[in-house]
Structures are given as C-alpha cells and as structure tokens.
Amino acid sequence: MEAEKPLRQDWFLDPARRIWQHPDHFRFNTDTALLAKFMVIRPGETVIDIGTNNGVLLVYADDSHPALMTGIELLHEPAQVARLNLSVCRSPWEILEVCPVDTVTLL
C-alpha cells in the first residue's frame, strides 16, 4: 500500500491566508484567483460552491460574512481538506459529500 502523501500549504491572494492542498487533487491556480476576485457576496447571503475541492473559494468568501457557506464535493479526500481549511472561518459552513454518479443505479 502506498504511503499517504502529505498535504501542502500555500497562500491564496494574501500571505496571511494559508490553504492546505492535497498533491493528488486539483490545486488552485490563476483562474481560481480571478474567480475569487470576481465574486460579489453581501453580508448575510448564502454561498454554495459546487465542486468545492479544497474549499479555497469558501475561505475567501468568509471575508464577506455570509450567513452560511456550503461546499459540495464528490471526492472524500478533497472534502476532508476543505473541512480543514474552513475550520478557521468565522461564518457558519458545511461540506457535503455526494456520491459519484457511477456508484448509483439510474432507473
């Protein structure tokens, strides 16, 4: 069995905003930073990030003081990393893991 790879920590748009990332899954990039800067979130709004991966956009959204932040992720490892990253957020949050379509019998 292969040893689990350690998480990597990088900063996102601000050296004080540290984000954990899994080396085998999507890591944020310039597109992620541009999308974060494009977001307009008003205090008290609800934020949903479908395909949240490591939760970096939700961590960034926390600066806007939303009422609730929800991340939806298919894969277990990225969902766990998102929970770790969101543990420092002040706004209420949840990460939902949904089963991949290929594990569901469609009628």
C-alpha positions in Angstrom: 0.0 0.0 0.0 1.4 3.4 -1.0 2.1 5.8 1.9 -0.3 8.8 2.1 1.2 11.9 0.6 1.5 14.9 2.9 -0.7 18.0 2.4 0.9 21.1 1.1 0.2 24.6 2.4 0.2 27.6 0.1 -1.1 31.2 0.4 -4.0 32.4 -1.6 -4.2 36.1 -2.6 -2.8 37.2 0.7 0.2 35.6 2.5 -1.9 35.5 5.7 -4.5 33.3 4.0 -3.0 29.8 4.2 -4.7 27.0 2.3 -4.0 23.3 2.6 -3.9 21.4 -0.7 -3.7 17.7 -1.5 -0.9 16.9 -4.0 -3.1 14.4 -5.9 -6.1 16.6 -6.4 -6.9 19.9 -8.1 -4.8 22.8 -6.7 -5.9 26.4 -7.0 -4.4 28.4 -9.8 -4.7 31.8 -11.6 -8.3 31.0 -12.7 -9.3 30.3 -9.1 -7.8 33.7 -8.0 -9.6 35.5 -10.8 -12.9 33.8 -9.9 -12.4 34.8 -6.2 -11.9 38.4 -7.2 -15.0 38.3 -9.4 -17.3 37.1 -6.6 -19.7 39.6 -5.1 -21.0 38.4 -1.8 -23.0 40.6 0.5 -23.1 40.1 4.3 -25.9 37.7 5.2 -26.1 35.9 1.9 -25.8 32.2 1.4 -22.8 30.9 -0.7 -22.8 27.5 -2.4 -19.7 26.2 -4.1 -20.4 23.1 -6.3 -17.1 21.2 -6.8 -15.5 22.9 -3.8 -12.4 20.7 -3.8 -10.2 22.2 -1.1 -12.7 25.0 -0.2 -10.4 27.9 -1.1 -13.3 30.0 -2.6 -15.3 29.5 0.6 -12.4 30.5 2.7 -12.1 33.7 0.6 -15.9 34.2 0.8 -15.7 34.2 4.6 -14.3 37.7 4.4 -17.7 38.9 3.3 -19.5 37.5 6.3 -22.1 35.2 4.6 -24.9 33.7 6.6 -23.9 30.2 5.5 -21.3 28.7 3.2 -21.9 25.2 1.7 -19.4 23.3 -0.3 -20.4 20.3 -2.4 -17.7 17.8 -3.3 -17.7 14.3 -4.9 -14.4 13.1 -3.5 -13.7 12.2 0.1 -10.1 13.5 0.3 -10.7 17.0 -1.1 -13.8 17.2 1.1 -11.6 16.5 4.2 -9.1 19.1 3.1 -11.9 21.6 2.7 -13.1 20.9 6.2 -9.6 21.5 7.5 -9.3 24.8 5.5 -12.8 26.0 6.7 -12.0 25.3 10.3 -10.6 28.8 10.6 -13.6 30.6 9.2 -15.9 32.8 11.3 -19.0 32.2 9.2 -21.1 29.0 9.5 -20.1 26.4 6.9 -20.8 22.8 5.9 -19.1 20.4 3.4 -21.4 17.9 1.7 -20.0 14.8 0.1 -22.2 13.4 -2.6 -21.6 10.0 -4.1 -20.3 9.9 -7.7 -22.9 9.1 -10.4 -21.1 5.9 -11.4 -21.9 4.4 -7.9 -25.6 5.0 -8.3 -28.0 2.8 -10.2 -30.1 5.0 -12.5 -33.6 3.8 -13.3 
